[in-house]
């Protein structure tokens, strides 16, 4: 078959393909929009967590201060001259310090993710998303327009009526009669 020859069997199939491309474009654009919203939600969630843990650090610092004050208030001899038991206060101070340390670790993790997340998104999402955006904003509309032009051309071609009589078929042509033999044959 010639590389420029068309072997179109259904113009309707081309129209369906054009509609499918338009639907693909709309779906892909919607998916990209949804992904952008999810990325924004991730940033917002990360910022909320950072605020939450910074607030927790302040609360834990106050708790450590209270526990230290309670412990230091118990380190004096009582009226009998004995040192009071400070086991509970020491345990409370250790727990308060552990909670403070945990909250500070969470703040550091939030800070780390806040720095890392843009790079991760750029490396794993932004490039492919830009290529897909170009595809759905430029390439697919160009393809849809090209299909529309080709469909219109095929429709106008299909509407053409030949203004000449078709050539007779070989079977309809009269066959020449065989020549009569002459005596001059060798």
C-alpha positions as CSV (number, residue, x, y, z in Angstrom):
1,X,0.0,0.0,0.0
2,X,1.2,3.5,-0.8
3,X,2.3,5.5,2.3
4,X,0.1,8.4,1.4
5,X,-3.0,6.3,0.5
6,X,-5.9,6.3,2.9
7,X,-7.5,3.1,3.9
8,X,-10.4,4.7,5.8
9,X,-13.2,2.2,6.5
10,X,-15.3,4.4,8.8
11,X,-15.4,8.1,9.2
12,X,-17.5,7.6,12.3
13,X,-14.6,5.7,13.9
14,X,-12.5,8.8,13.3
15,X,-15.2,11.0,14.9
16,X,-15.3,8.6,17.9
17,X,-11.5,8.8,18.2
18,X,-11.8,12.6,18.2
19,X,-14.3,12.4,21.0
20,X,-12.2,10.0,22.9
21,X,-9.2,12.3,22.7
22,X,-11.3,15.2,24.0
23,X,-12.5,13.1,26.9
24,X,-8.9,12.0,27.6
25,X,-7.8,15.6,27.7
26,X,-10.6,16.5,30.1
27,X,-9.8,13.5,32.4
28,X,-6.1,14.1,32.4
29,X,-6.6,17.8,33.2
30,X,-8.8,16.8,36.1
31,X,-6.3,14.3,37.4
32,X,-3.5,16.9,37.3
33,X,-5.7,19.4,39.1
34,X,-6.5,16.8,41.8
35,X,-2.8,16.0,42.2
36,X,-1.9,19.7,42.6
37,X,-4.6,19.9,45.3
38,X,-3.1,16.8,47.1
39,X,0.3,18.3,47.0
40,X,-1.1,21.6,48.5
41,X,-2.8,19.5,51.2
42,X,0.5,17.8,52.0
43,X,2.2,21.2,52.4
44,X,-0.7,22.4,54.6
45,X,-0.6,19.3,56.7
46,X,3.1,19.5,57.2
47,X,2.8,23.2,58.3
48,X,-0.1,22.2,60.7
49,X,2.1,19.5,62.1
50,X,5.0,21.9,62.6
51,X,2.8,24.4,64.4
52,X,1.3,21.6,66.5
53,X,4.7,20.3,67.6
54,X,6.1,23.7,68.2
55,X,3.2,24.3,70.5
56,X,3.8,21.0,72.2
57,X,7.5,21.9,72.7
58,X,6.3,25.1,74.6
59,X,3.9,23.0,76.7
60,X,6.6,20.4,77.4
61,X,9.1,23.1,78.4
62,X,6.5,24.5,80.9
63,X,5.9,20.9,82.2
64,X,9.7,20.4,82.6
65,X,9.9,23.7,84.5
66,X,7.0,22.7,86.8
67,X,8.5,19.3,87.4
68,X,11.9,20.9,88.3
69,X,10.2,23.3,90.7
70,X,8.4,20.5,92.4
71,X,11.5,18.5,92.7
72,X,13.6,21.4,94.0
73,X,10.8,22.2,96.5
74,X,11.0,18.6,97.9
75,X,14.8,18.7,98.4
76,X,14.7,20.4,101.8
77,X,14.6,18.6,105.1
78,X,11.3,18.3,106.8
79,X,10.6,19.2,110.4
80,X,12.1,15.9,111.6
81,X,15.3,16.6,109.7
82,X,14.8,13.9,107.2
83,X,15.0,14.4,103.4
84,X,11.6,13.7,101.9
85,X,11.1,11.0,99.2
86,X,11.5,12.6,95.7
87,X,11.0,9.5,93.6
88,X,7.7,10.7,92.2
89,X,9.0,14.1,91.4
90,X,12.2,12.7,89.7
91,X,10.0,10.3,87.7
92,X,7.8,13.2,86.6
93,X,10.8,15.2,85.6
94,X,12.2,12.3,83.5
95,X,8.8,11.9,81.8
96,X,8.5,15.6,81.1
97,X,12.0,15.7,79.7
98,X,11.3,12.6,77.5
99,X,8.1,14.3,76.2
100,X,10.0,17.5,75.5
101,X,12.7,15.6,73.6
102,X,10.1,13.8,71.6
103,X,8.3,17.0,70.7
104,X,11.6,18.6,69.7
105,X,12.4,15.6,67.5
106,X,9.1,16.0,65.8
107,X,9.8,19.7,65.1
108,X,13.1,18.7,63.6
109,X,11.4,16.1,61.4
110,X,8.8,18.6,60.2
111,X,11.6,21.1,59.4
112,X,13.5,18.4,57.5
113,X,10.4,17.4,55.5
114,X,9.6,21.0,54.8
115,X,13.1,21.3,53.2
116,X,13.0,17.9,51.4
117,X,9.4,17.8,50.1
118,X,9.9,20.4,47.3
119,X,12.9,18.6,46.0
120,X,11.1,15.2,46.1
121,X,8.1,16.7,44.3
122,X,10.3,18.3,41.7
123,X,12.2,15.1,41.0
124,X,9.2,12.7,41.0
125,X,6.2,14.8,39.9
126,X,6.9,18.2,38.3
127,X,8.8,17.0,35.2
128,X,6.3,14.4,34.2
129,X,3.4,16.7,35.1
130,X,4.8,19.4,32.9
131,X,5.1,17.0,30.0
132,X,1.6,15.8,30.5
133,X,0.3,19.4,30.8
134,X,2.0,20.2,27.4
135,X,0.5,17.1,25.9
136,X,-3.1,17.9,27.1
137,X,-2.8,21.6,26.4
138,X,-1.0,21.6,23.1
139,X,-0.6,18.2,21.5
140,X,-4.0,16.8,22.1
141,X,-5.9,19.9,20.9
142,X,-3.7,19.9,17.8
143,X,-4.5,16.3,17.2
144,X,-8.2,16.9,17.7
145,X,-8.0,19.8,15.2
146,X,-6.1,17.7,12.7
147,X,-8.7,14.9,13.0
148,X,-11.5,17.5,12.5
149,X,-9.8,18.7,9.3
150,X,-9.2,15.1,8.1
151,X,-12.8,14.1,8.9
152,X,-14.1,17.1,7.0
153,X,-11.9,16.3,4.0
154,X,-13.0,12.7,4.0
155,X,-16.6,13.7,4.3
156,X,-16.3,16.1,1.3
157,X,-14.5,13.4,-0.6
158,X,-17.2,10.9,0.2
159,X,-19.9,13.3,-1.1
160,X,-18.2,13.7,-4.5
161,X,-20.2,12.1,-7.4
162,X,-18.2,11.1,-10.4
163,X,-19.4,13.2,-13.4
164,X,-18.3,10.6,-16.0
165,X,-19.6,7.2,-16.8
166,X,-17.7,4.3,-15.3
167,X,-15.3,2.5,-17.6
168,X,-16.8,-0.7,-19.0
169,X,-15.6,-3.9,-17.4
170,X,-13.5,-6.3,-19.3
171,X,-16.3,-8.8,-19.5
172,X,-18.5,-6.2,-21.2
173,X,-16.1,-5.5,-24.0
174,X,-16.7,-7.5,-27.3
175,X,-14.0,-10.1,-27.9
176,X,-12.3,-10.0,-31.3
177,X,-13.1,-13.1,-33.3
178,X,-10.1,-15.3,-34.1
179,X,-8.7,-14.7,-37.5
180,X,-9.5,-17.3,-40.1
181,X,-6.6,-19.5,-41.1
182,X,-5.1,-18.7,-44.4
183,X,-3.2,-21.0,-46.6
184,X,0.0,-19.1,-46.3
185,X,0.8,-20.7,-43.0
186,X,4.2,-22.2,-42.8
